[in-house]
Amino acid sequence: MAAPIYLFSGPEFGKRDSYLEDVKKSAHKKYPELDEHHIYLLESPLAKAMSILENGTLFSDGVFLVCKNAEVIKRKEDIEIIKNWLDSKPSDNAILVFISDEISVDSKLEKLIPAENRKKCWEMYENERLPWIKNYFAKKGYGIEEEACQLILDMVENNTQTLGNECSRLMLCFPQSHEINCDDVESVLTHNREESAFTLFNTICHPEDTKEKRFENGLNILQKVRLSKDNSSVQIIAGLTSCFRRLIVWHRIHENGSPDDFTLKTKGFSGVTIKSQYRNAAKIWNLGQATAILAILASTDMEIRSGGSFMEDLMLQKMLYEIIVKKGAQLLTYEA
């Protein structure tokens, strides 16, 4: 029997969440009262997360621990912590699930997890996306024009979770007797779009705009995100970190020329929109600059954690200035 440890990786959040939900349902059937914990490894050390499993619980049937940002697990000490836990032959009421936005995690971590418990969640191929949208509306009893489907795909990130959320929003606005058209999509999705770290990244990736214009637009999106339910600076920095890590991957696979579609897909660049986004980003930040930006994101994260919330917004704005205007160089003196 496989150990109670799982790994779900890749940018297809919908499939990833579906696998997670299946594991959770299966665990709840055996252990109805489970203590559920979600830990971001960018925020908390792995040792602290693993102590939750090792200490168990006195008041429930078991523990269900989800560790996000599994791509950061690389240190020998962290691998040893997981290995030692597995060597102790944990009960199946202590379930550990690793989640990563990246396609791959460190090979040493991957080898600790049974093959049948590992799932890579790829984004849909371009020719799969339009049928998915049509089928989603059809299953709910709605009609939608093909041009409206295409507009949704142009406006929404290529993962089934986000697509499903946006399609559901459209359904709430119209009766089933109404066939959804382009005007409907434009009015609902454009004017009521929720901003996030990913829409912030997309906003600052327009090479045709001046750096001043991109900074201004970026500040506007940052302000909207900070006023939304996902306003945590940790989440904003984690989202931007994921984007710039992917930009580094984009640069590396293009070092020897243009890669084929299969290589792009295996690295998480399968849709037209995502390819265009990172093609634009690569025109703005080269490999060295993208790497320097990761250091800025990490240092800002540390400053905010150690300094409290008093200067949080100012530090986020400074971080954005260093990313957009300074292209990864630190702002050491005041600039008008």
N, C-alpha and C positions, 0 to 999 in steps of 0.2 A: 504494500500500500504506500502511495506517495506521501511524502512529508507534508504537513499543513502549511506549505509556503508556496506563494504564487508570484508571477511577474507578468504584468500587462503593460506593454510599451507601445509607443507610436503616437502619431498626431491625430488618429481617428478616435476622438473622445467618445463618440456614440457607441462604437463597438467595444471600446475599453470599459465604459461604464456598464455595458450589458454583461460582459464577462464578470466584472466585479459583483454585479447584482446577482448573477447565477450562483457564485460562490457563497455570497451572503445568505441567499435563500436556502441553499443546501445546508449551511451551518445552522441556521435557525430551526430547520426541521428536527435536527438532532438535539440542539441546545436552544430552546425558546428564549431564554433570558441570557443574552450575550452583552457584555460590556463592549461598546464600539468606540474606537479611538481613531482619529485622523491626524497624522503628524506630517508637517512639512519639513523635510530634512534640510531645507535651506534656512529654517528657523531654529530647529532643535537638533542636537547631536544624535547620531544613531544609538549610542549607548543609553541615552535617556529613553528613547523610544522602546528599545529592547527590554528595558527594565520593567515596562508595563506587562510584557508577556511573562517574564521570569518571575515576577511577584504574584501573578495571578490575581484572583479576586475572591473575596469571601461572600459576596452578596449576589452573585450571578452564576450561571452555568458555565461560563467561559469568557474568553477575550477574543475580540476581532480587531486586529490592528492593521490599519492602512497607512503605509509610508509613501508619501509622494516625493517627487524629485529624486527618484532612485538613481539617476545618472550621476549624482554627486558622490555615490559610494565607490571610492577607489582606494582608500588607504588600507594598508595591510591589517591594521588594528581593527577596522570596521568589518572586514571580511572574516577575521578571526572570531569576532563577537557572534556573527551569524552562524559560522561553522560550529562553534562551541554549543550554541543553542540547539542546532540540529543533532549534534553528537549526543546530546542529553536525551534524545528520543522523546521530544515533547508530545504531550497528549493531543489528540485531534480536536480538543476544545480550545486550543490556543492557535489561532489562525493568523498568519502573517501574509499580507499582500503588499507587494512593491508596485508602484505606479511611476511611469516616466513618460514625458512628452516626446522624448527622443526615441528613435527606432531601436537603438541598441544601448545597452549599459555595459559596464566593465565586464569583461569575459570571466573574471574570477567570481563575480557575483552570479552571473548567468549559470555557471557550472554547478553552483550549489542548489539550483532549483530544478526539479525533475522536468524533463522535456514536455511531458503532458500538461504541466502546470504553467508553461510559458506561452504567451500569445503576443505576436507582433501585430499591431492594428494599423494597417496601411490605409491611407486615404483612397477614396474611390477613384478608379480610372475616369478619364474625361467622358468616355462613352457610357459610363454607368450612372452619371450624375443626373442627367435629364430624366431617364426612366425612373430613377429613385424618387424624384420630386413628383412626377405624375402619379406614381403608385401611392405615394404618401397621401396625396389629396383624394385619390380614388377610393382608398380604403376607408376614408372618413366620410365618403359620400359627397365630395365637392368636385366641381368642375373647374378647370383652369386652362387658359390659353397657353399654347406652347411658347409664345414670345414672353409671356409672364413668367413661365418656368425659367427661361433663359435669363431673364432680368434678375430673378432671385439668385441664380447661380453666380451672376456677375457681382452681386452686392454682398453675398454672404460667404463666410469662411467655409472651406471645403471639409466639413466633417458632419456626420449625421446628427450629432447632438445639436449643433448650432442651427443646421438646416431645419431640423424638426421643431426647434423652439420658434424659429421665425415663421415657419409655415403655420404653426398652431396659433400664433398671434394674428395671422391673416384670417384664419377661420373664425376667430372670436369676433371679428369686425363685420362679417358678412354671413347671410343665411345660406343654407345649402342650395337654394334655388338660384343663387347668383353665381355666374361663371366669372371667376377672378381674372382680371385683365391687368395690363401693364400699369394703367393709371392707379389701380388699387394697390399694387405692389409698391409703386413709387410713393404714394401718400402714406401708407402704413409703415413701411420699412425705413424710408428715408427720414421721415419726421419724428419717428418714435424709436429710433435706433439707440440701443444701449451702448455706451462707450466702454472700452476696456483697454488694458495695456496693449492688446493686439491691434485695436483700431488706432490707438496712439502711434504705434510703430508704422502702420500703414500710412497714416497722415504725414509723418515726417520722412517718408520714402519717395517723395515726388521730386525727381531731379530737375524738372522744368521750373520749379519754384526757387526763388533765392533762399539762402540760408536764413535770412531775416524773416521771410514769409513762413518758412517751415517752422521756425521757432515760435512765431506768433500763433500759428495753427496748433502746434503742439501744446502750447500753454493753455489754449482754449479747451482742447480735449482733456488735458490733465485736470483742469478745473472741474469738468463735467464728471470725470471718473471719481474725483475726490468727493463729489456731491452724491454719488450713486451708492448702491448697497455694497459694491465691491471696491470700497474706497481705501482699503488697507495699503499702506506704502509697501509693505512686504509683498503683497500680491502684484502690485504695479511693477516693482523691481524684478520679481520672479518672472513675470510675463515678458518684460523687455529682455531679461537675461536669456530666456528661451529663444527669443527672436534673433538676438545677436549671435548666439551659439549656432543657430541654423545658418546665419549669414556666413560665419566662418566655414561651415561645412560647404556652403555654396562656392565660396572662393577656392577651397581646396580641390573640389571635384572639377573645377574649371581651369586648374593650373596648367594642364596639358591639352587644352582645347575644349571644345564643346562636348560634353558627355552625351551618351545616347539616352533615350527615354527610360530604359530599364534602370540604368544607374541613377537617374534623377528620381525615379519612383522609390528605389531602395533607400535613398537618402531622405525621403519625405517630401519630394517636390513633384507631385503628380498632376496637379490641376493647372489650368492656364492662368488663373488668378494668382496662385501662389508663386508660379514661375515668374510672372510679370513683376510681382512685388519684390522678389529677391533679386531679379535682374536690375530693377531700379535702385534697390538698396546698395547693390554692388557698385553702381556708378557713383554713389555718394561716399561710401566708406570702403577703403581697401582692407586687405587682410590684417595688416598691422593696426590700423585704426579700430577695426572691429574688436580685436584682441584687447586693445587699450580701453575700449568702452566697457568691456566685461569687468576690468579692474575698477573702473569708476563706479559701476553698478554695485560691485561688492563692497567698496569702501563707503559708498553712500548708505548702503544697508547697515553696515557696522556703526556709522556715525548716528543714524537715526535710532538704532537700538540702544546705544550708550547715552545718547543725549536727550532721550525722551521726546515727547510730541510737540514741545514748545516751538522748535525751529523746523519741524517736519516739512511743511509746505515749502519753506525757503530752500531747504536742502534738495527737495525734489526738483524745484525750478532751476537751481544751480546745476544739478545733474543733467537736466535736459539741455541747458545751455552748453555744457561741456560735450554732450553727445552731438548736438546739431551744429552749433557755431564753431566750437573748438575741435570737432571731429576726434574726440578721444584725448585731447590735451587737457590738463588740469587748469582750472582758473585760479591763479595764485594771487592776482591783484584785481582791484575793482576795475571794471570796464564800463564805460558809459554806453 
